[in-house]
Amino acid sequence: MFGPLIAAGSGLGALVAEVALRPVDDSDLDALFEQMRDPESVRMAAFTAEDPDDRAAFDAHMAKVRTSPETTNLAITLDGRLVGSIASFVIEGDTEVTYWIDRSFWGQGIASRALALLLETVPVRPLFARVASDNVGSLKVLQKAGFAITGTEISFANGRNTEIEETILRLDEPVNPAPSDVSSRLRPTY
């Protein structure tokens, strides 16, 4: 669906890794369920399912979001391998984004690249996001994409079984990479 990340430097133009988005397939559900029940990932995400180990609840939720006309729910792949999911959805009249990356792939820029691809396919503005305030990595991903912090609130986080501070972000217009920032450009393939 979408093309490769192009590297800067001596290997200019060399294929580094291909991050792509595609519809979630039935065959993805087992792996996504396992990713979304990883204890460290659940703690970091904080705002998760009440019981991440409840497969029936997971399946019911996925069936609902996969058929909702207000939801864009996509699998994230790296060189063809499923590494997470990303979605936009409408809640209380606002369109929000969310993503989940398999913990073994954290810190590789996959969330940033996947979010950039999602923003190309979801034209709605403004877009909103919410993230645990101590989830520095996710805050950086969102801010790099142009989301601005609009406030915080205290909310109950199932993933931590307590109330925590949640940062609220808003995107009015996406940030375009500077012409010299070749390493963050993506180009669609058809």
Residue, then its C-alpha position, 0 to 999 in steps of 0.5 A: m500500500f505504501g512505499p519504503l523509507i529512504a535512507a540519507g547518507s552514503g547509501l542515499g537511495a538505499l532501501v532501509a526498511e519498508v513500513a506499510l499499512r494494510p487492512v487488518d486481516d483475520s490472520d493478524l488477530d492472534a498476533l495483535f492479541e498477543q502484542m496487546r497483552d504484553p505486560e510492559s506494553v500494557r503498562m506503557a500504553a496505560f489506557t488499554a482494555e480492562d482485561p488484556d487477557d480476555r480474548a473474547a472481549f478483544d475479538a468483540h472489539m476488533a469485530k466492531v472496529r473493523t466494521s465501523p464506517e467511522t474507523t480506519n483500522l490498519a495493520i503496520t508491517l515492516d518488510g512484510r512482517l506484522v509489527g503493530s496496528i494503527a487506527s483513527f476513530v470517532i469518539e464524542g464527535d472528535t476523530e482520534v488516532t491510536y497505535w500499538i507497536d510490538r515491544s520488540f520493535w520499539g525505538q526503531g521509528i516505526a510508529s513515526r513512519a506508520l503515523a505519517l502514512l496514516l495522516e496521508t490517508v485520513p484527511v480529517r482535521p483536526l485530529f486528536a490523540r491522548v497518551a499517558s503523560d509519562n509515555v515520552g516515546s509516544l509523545k515524541v512520535l505525536q509531536k514530530a507528526g505535528f500534534a500540539i499539546t492542548g492540555t492534560e487531565i486525570s483519567f483512570a488507566n486500566g493498564r495501571n489500575t489507577e488514575i494517571e495524568e493523560t496528555i491531550l494533543r491536537l493536529d490541525e495540519p501535518v508537519n512536512p519534513a524539511p527538504s534536507d530531511v530525506s531520512s523521514r520521507l515516505r513515498p507511496t507506491y501504486 
